[in-house]
Amino acid sequence: MIKRSIFIALLLAVTLSGNSYLSSKDTDIPSVTVLDMQNKKVDTKTFSNNGKPIVILFWATWCKPCIQEMKAIHEVYEEWQEQTGVKIIAISIDDSRSSKKVAPFVKGRDWKFDVYIDENGDFRRAMNVNNPPHSFIIDAKGKIVWQHNGYAPGDEENMLKEIKKAAK
């Protein structure tokens, strides 16, 4: 009985901390080529925001939780920018069969994020993203300081707290 309680407590601790914590050692954004909305190649290492935090959101047009998250963040994005100067970079993981849908999909929703396409999944693999939605916060020094997998309503509030920490 005691072993079972200890196991459950450890499992709960790992589950709760694993979703929003990358590691105690901050890491850099890897250098991978993605496509912008004009189909031009961009090196992810060049993502910058003048010393302010960046949120990288991995998403797909077919992913309902991704779209819910993007919609929720879109609604508060201007406010977040005023408070923290954050830049949102949305990385579509739609493959070559569906990547043509991304630009009209984004335009139809009037999202103000910088949107890129990771058609071959190179950036996704380099960032160790298995399933979208998956979010990362990059601090002023270009270090990954937080990550979260999945989306539930209200997650954006926790994200804002972490963005504020990264902005300091």
matplotlib code that plots the C-alpha trace (Angstrom):
import matplotlib.pyplot as plt

x = [0.0, 2.8, 4.7, 1.6, 1.1, 4.7, 4.5, 1.3, 2.9, 6.0, 4.0, 1.9, 5.0, 6.6, 3.4, 2.8, 6.4, 7.1, 4.7, 6.0, 9.7, 12.4, 15.4, 17.5, 20.0, 18.5, 19.0, 19.2, 16.8, 18.3, 19.3, 16.7, 15.2, 11.5, 9.3, 7.6, 4.2, 5.8, 7.5, 10.9, 13.5, 14.2, 16.7, 15.1, 18.3, 17.5, 14.2, 14.6, 12.7, 15.1, 15.8, 12.2, 10.6, 9.4, 6.7, 7.0, 3.7, 3.8, 0.3, -1.5, -4.6, -6.1, -5.5, -8.5, -6.7, -4.1, -6.8, -8.4, -5.1, -4.3, -7.7, -7.4, -3.9, -5.0, -7.6, -5.0, -2.0, -2.1, -2.4, 0.5, 2.6, 1.9, 2.8, 5.8, 6.8, 6.4, 6.4, 4.4, 5.9, 3.5, 5.1, 2.7, 3.6, 1.3, 3.1, 3.5, 0.0, -1.7, 0.8, -0.9, -3.9, -1.9, -1.8, -5.5, -6.3, -4.2, -5.5, -9.1, -8.6, -6.6, -3.9, -1.2, 1.5, 4.6, 3.7, 6.1, 5.7, 7.9, 6.8, 9.5, 9.2, 12.9, 12.3, 9.7, 12.2, 15.0, 12.7, 11.6, 7.9, 5.8, 2.2, 0.8, 0.0, 3.4, 4.6, 8.0, 9.1, 12.4, 14.0, 15.8, 19.1, 17.6, 17.3, 14.4, 13.2, 9.7, 7.6, 4.1, 2.4, -1.3, -4.0, -6.9, -8.8, -6.9, -3.5, -2.8, -2.9, -0.1, 1.8, 1.5, 3.0, 6.0, 6.3, 6.5, 9.3, 11.2, 10.7, 12.6]
y = [0.0, 2.4, 1.5, 2.2, 5.6, 6.6, 5.4, 7.5, 10.6, 10.3, 9.8, 12.8, 14.9, 13.9, 14.5, 17.9, 19.2, 17.5, 19.5, 22.9, 22.4, 21.8, 21.3, 23.1, 23.8, 26.2, 25.4, 27.3, 27.2, 24.8, 25.9, 24.4, 25.7, 26.5, 28.3, 31.6, 32.5, 33.6, 30.2, 31.7, 29.7, 31.0, 29.7, 29.2, 30.4, 33.9, 34.1, 37.2, 39.9, 42.6, 41.2, 40.4, 36.9, 34.7, 32.1, 29.3, 27.4, 24.2, 23.6, 22.1, 23.0, 19.6, 19.9, 21.2, 21.9, 23.8, 26.0, 26.6, 27.6, 29.9, 31.5, 32.1, 33.6, 35.7, 37.3, 38.4, 38.9, 42.7, 42.9, 40.5, 42.5, 45.7, 44.0, 42.0, 42.8, 39.1, 37.9, 34.8, 32.5, 29.8, 26.8, 24.8, 21.1, 20.5, 18.3, 18.9, 17.4, 20.0, 22.9, 24.8, 25.3, 27.1, 30.6, 30.9, 29.3, 31.9, 34.8, 33.8, 34.0, 37.2, 35.9, 38.5, 35.9, 35.3, 32.0, 29.5, 26.0, 23.0, 20.9, 18.2, 18.1, 19.0, 21.8, 19.7, 16.8, 19.2, 20.6, 17.1, 17.8, 14.7, 16.0, 19.5, 21.8, 22.2, 25.6, 27.0, 30.2, 31.7, 34.3, 37.5, 35.5, 33.1, 30.3, 27.9, 28.4, 26.7, 24.3, 22.9, 20.1, 20.1, 22.7, 23.2, 26.4, 28.6, 27.3, 30.7, 32.3, 30.1, 30.8, 34.6, 34.1, 32.3, 35.0, 37.6, 35.7, 35.4, 39.1, 40.1]
z = [0.0, 0.9, -2.3, -4.3, -2.7, -3.3, -6.9, -7.4, -5.8, -7.9, -11.1, -10.3, -9.6, -12.9, -14.8, -13.4, -13.8, -17.1, -19.3, -18.5, -17.7, -20.3, -18.1, -15.6, -18.4, -20.9, -24.5, -27.7, -30.7, -33.2, -36.7, -39.1, -42.4, -42.5, -45.0, -44.5, -45.9, -49.2, -49.5, -48.7, -46.7, -43.2, -40.7, -37.3, -35.7, -37.0, -35.0, -32.8, -30.9, -29.9, -26.5, -25.7, -25.3, -28.1, -28.0, -30.6, -31.1, -33.1, -34.6, -37.6, -39.6, -38.7, -35.0, -33.1, -29.8, -31.7, -33.3, -29.9, -28.4, -31.3, -31.1, -27.4, -27.8, -30.7, -28.5, -25.9, -28.1, -28.3, -24.5, -24.1, -26.5, -24.5, -21.2, -22.3, -25.9, -26.7, -30.3, -31.3, -33.9, -35.1, -36.8, -38.9, -39.0, -42.0, -44.4, -48.2, -48.8, -46.7, -46.3, -49.2, -46.8, -44.2, -45.7, -46.5, -43.1, -41.2, -43.4, -42.8, -39.1, -39.2, -36.9, -36.3, -35.6, -37.7, -39.3, -40.8, -42.3, -41.2, -44.1, -43.7, -39.9, -39.4, -36.9, -35.1, -34.7, -33.7, -30.9, -29.9, -30.6, -31.0, -31.1, -31.4, -29.9, -28.3, -27.1, -26.2, -24.6, -25.6, -23.3, -24.2, -24.5, -27.1, -24.6, -24.4, -20.8, -20.8, -22.8, -22.7, -24.6, -25.2, -24.6, -22.3, -21.9, -19.4, -20.4, -22.0, -18.5, -17.3, -20.5, -19.8, -16.3, -17.9, -20.6, -17.9, -16.1, -19.4, -20.1, -16.9]

ax = plt.figure().add_subplot(projection="3d")
ax.plot(x, y, z, "-o")
ax.set_aspect("equal")
plt.show()
